[in-house]
Amino acid sequence: MAASTSSVSGTAKEAARTWEALFRTQVTLMRRFQADDVWVELSMREYDVLFTLSRADGGCLRLRDLNEDVLLAQSSLSRMVERLEARGLVTRSVPPDDARGTLVALTREGRRLQREVGRRHVRAMEQYVGSALDPAEQAELTRLLERLRAAQPGIADWSPRS
């Protein structure tokens, strides 16, 4: 993932080093999380969908809005939502103001399972993150990452012609 930095400015080199550290840390942690004995009832991706819905107002989102917060292609998310619905974890409906849209909502069972798996997952997070960073460091990292994410909509897309 690292870009060659032989002919880029100091700022670009630092941005590349920062991205590389962020990306490699995420890879390392995600591999640990995937190996955990947490994902018995749900895959990590299924959990991510249920977790995202659990944070939404009323546990419900339009499919297109749900797709913005999970790292899945629209078609893959649609198929996953169908499977979660078949298991009784979510429901799908048509919003009253958009006959072409789809609303996805957590069921009572979906919320229960998300919380159950989530409690185990949070204990793993505490182990891997809390053992490496003290609370002040965690707060600072959170602040910086939230700032980086929030800034993205206002930053123009990169182009090789820029």
Buried (B, 14 or more C-beta within 10 A) or exposed (E): EEEEBEEEEEEEEEBBEEBBEBEEEEEEBEEEBEEBEBBEEBEBBBBBBBBBBBEBEEBBBBBEBBBEBBEBEEEEBBEBBEEBBEBEBBBBEEEEEEEEBBBBBBBEEBBEBBEEBBEBBEEBBEEBBEEEBEEEEEEEBEEEEEEEEEEEEEEEEEEEEE
